[in-house]
Amino acid sequence: MPAAIGENSFAAQASQSKAERVFMSMLRAYHDEGRFISASPSANFAPAVFAKDSRSEGVTKRGLNDAMNALFAANCIKMVEHGPASKRRTCIVIVEATAE
């Protein structure tokens, strides 16, 4: 039984890693395309939008949501405001590494 638990744990970790890689890749692509994605449930909710995209490599909305939360926790992505002062909106962006 312990071997099966270890295998399941490894499979879950591999699945999470894939979901995070896909999320980051799609976030870059959407940013390059000038498409703003949100962390809040809306028409632009990143996990929902990405799950419908053919580039999602089969990762589910739930998997992408878990990846998004893990990436926020790891400070790999963050929310920023954009748009005119009269109609501010927030979107997810990748945190750029800074040279020390």
C-alpha positions as CSV (number, residue, x, y, z in Angstrom):
1,M,0.0,0.0,0.0
2,P,2.7,2.6,0.8
3,A,4.1,2.3,-2.8
4,A,0.7,3.1,-4.2
5,I,0.4,6.2,-1.9
6,G,3.9,7.3,-3.1
7,E,2.9,6.8,-6.7
8,N,-0.3,8.8,-6.2
9,S,1.6,11.5,-4.5
10,F,4.1,11.7,-7.3
11,A,1.3,11.7,-9.9
12,A,-0.4,14.5,-8.1
13,Q,2.8,16.5,-7.9
14,A,3.5,16.0,-11.6
15,S,-0.1,17.0,-12.4
16,Q,0.3,20.2,-10.3
17,S,3.6,21.0,-11.9
18,K,2.1,20.6,-15.4
19,A,-0.8,22.8,-14.4
20,E,1.5,25.6,-13.2
21,R,3.6,25.3,-16.3
22,V,0.5,25.5,-18.6
23,F,-0.9,28.4,-16.5
24,M,2.3,30.5,-16.8
25,S,2.6,29.7,-20.5
26,M,-0.9,30.7,-21.2
27,L,-0.6,33.8,-19.1
28,R,2.4,34.9,-21.2
29,A,0.6,34.2,-24.4
30,Y,-2.5,36.1,-23.4
31,H,-0.4,39.0,-22.2
32,D,1.5,39.0,-25.5
33,E,-1.9,39.1,-27.3
34,G,-3.1,42.1,-25.2
35,R,-5.7,40.0,-23.4
36,F,-6.3,40.8,-19.7
37,I,-7.1,37.9,-17.4
38,S,-8.6,38.1,-13.9
39,A,-8.2,36.1,-10.7
40,S,-11.8,36.9,-9.7
41,P,-14.7,34.9,-11.0
42,S,-15.9,36.8,-14.1
43,A,-16.0,36.5,-17.9
44,N,-12.2,36.8,-17.8
45,F,-11.5,34.4,-14.9
46,A,-8.2,32.9,-15.8
47,P,-8.8,29.2,-15.0
48,A,-12.1,29.2,-16.9
49,V,-10.8,31.1,-19.9
50,F,-7.6,29.0,-20.0
51,A,-9.5,25.6,-19.6
52,K,-11.5,26.4,-22.8
53,D,-8.3,27.3,-24.8
54,S,-6.8,24.6,-27.0
55,R,-3.4,25.4,-25.6
56,S,-4.5,24.2,-22.1
57,E,-3.0,20.7,-22.8
58,G,-6.1,19.1,-21.2
59,V,-5.6,20.7,-17.8
60,T,-9.0,21.3,-16.1
61,K,-10.4,24.5,-14.7
62,R,-9.9,23.1,-11.2
63,G,-6.3,22.2,-12.0
64,L,-5.7,25.7,-13.4
65,N,-7.4,27.3,-10.3
66,D,-5.1,25.3,-8.0
67,A,-2.1,26.3,-10.1
68,M,-3.1,29.9,-10.0
69,N,-3.4,29.9,-6.2
70,A,0.0,28.1,-5.8
71,L,1.6,30.7,-8.2
72,F,0.2,33.6,-6.2
73,A,1.4,32.0,-2.9
74,A,4.9,31.6,-4.5
75,N,4.9,35.2,-5.6
76,C,5.3,34.1,-9.3
77,I,2.2,36.1,-10.3
78,K,0.4,39.2,-8.9
79,M,-2.5,41.5,-9.6
80,V,-2.0,44.9,-11.1
81,E,-4.3,47.8,-12.0
82,H,-4.7,49.0,-15.5
83,G,-6.9,51.3,-17.5
84,P,-8.0,54.9,-17.1
85,A,-8.5,56.4,-13.6
86,S,-12.3,56.5,-14.3
87,K,-12.5,52.8,-15.0
88,R,-9.6,50.9,-13.2
89,R,-9.4,47.2,-13.7
90,T,-7.1,44.5,-12.3
91,C,-5.4,41.7,-14.1
92,I,-2.9,39.0,-13.4
93,V,0.7,39.5,-14.5
94,I,3.9,37.5,-14.1
95,V,6.3,38.8,-11.5
96,E,9.6,39.6,-13.2
97,A,12.8,38.4,-11.5
98,T,15.0,41.2,-10.5
99,A,18.8,41.1,-10.5
100,E,20.3,41.8,-7.1
